[in-house]
Amino acid sequence: MPLFALPAELTLNTATAVRRQALSALAAQATPWEIDASALQTFDSASLALLLELRRAAPQQTLQVRGVPRRLADLARAYGLDFLITPVTAQP
């Protein structure tokens, strides 16, 4: 399964570069795409925008996100995007 690990910081200032890296790393891969979010420490709503974009770009829109920090899961719920992140993957 293709895997892309998000960096410790994913904010509006870094999202474009991370997007480019993720699409490059995952583009030639089969589904499902898998994103490891366990390193995330500093993030904002740009992280959710990136996950949405990756989901749209993924073949058959298959994207799995693991190691989601609880604050990111809370942010996703607040924006109505919790379908991106399952509660099972949320971490404290």
N, C-alpha and C positions, 0 to 999 in steps of 0.2 A: 504494500500500500504506500503510495507517495506521501511523504511527510514534509511539512515545512514548519520550522520552529519560529515563532514570533520572538522578536527581541524583547529586552527588558522595558524599553520605552516605545510606545506606539501612540503618538499624538499627531495633531494636525501638522506639526513641523517635520515629522519623520514618516508620515503615512505614504507619501508619494514614492520614496525610496523603498520602503518595505513592500509596497504594492508591486513595484517593478521586480524586486527580488522574488517575491512569491509567485507571480505569474511566470517568470522565467523558470523557476525551479519546478513548477507544477504543470506547465503548459503541455509538455510532451508526455505526460504520465496518464495512466489509465485511472478509472474511478475505483473507489471513492478517493477524493483528495482528503488528506488528513492534516489538520492544523494543530500544533502543540502550543498552547497558550500559557503553559506553566511558568515560563520565565517572566511574564508580564508583571511589571511593578508600577509603572507610570503609564497611564492611558487615559484617553478621553473618548468622546463619541466617534472620533475618526477611526477607532479600532472597530466599531460596529459597522461603519461605512465600508471599511476594508473587507470585513467578513461577508457583508452583503454582496460586494462586487466579486469576491472570490467564488461565492456560491453561484452567482449568475454565470461566471466564466467556466465553472467546473463542468466537465462533460456530464450530461444528464442532470445537472444541478445537484450533484452528490458531493456534499462537503461535511466532514465530521470534525468537530472541534473538541479537543480534550485538554485537560489540565486548566480549566477556566477558573480564574480567581473569582471568589464570591462577589467582589465589588463589580466585576464585569458582568456577571450573571444578573446582578441587581440592576445595572444600567440597561442591559438588554430588556429586562422585564419592564422597566420604566418607559422605554421607547416602543414597547409592543413588539420587540424582536426576539423574544425568548425562544421562538422556534429555531433560531440559529444555535442555541445553546441548551442542551438538555440538563435538567437538574442533576442527573447522575454524574456529570463531568465537573460540576462545580466543586471547588475546593475552598477551605477556609482562608 
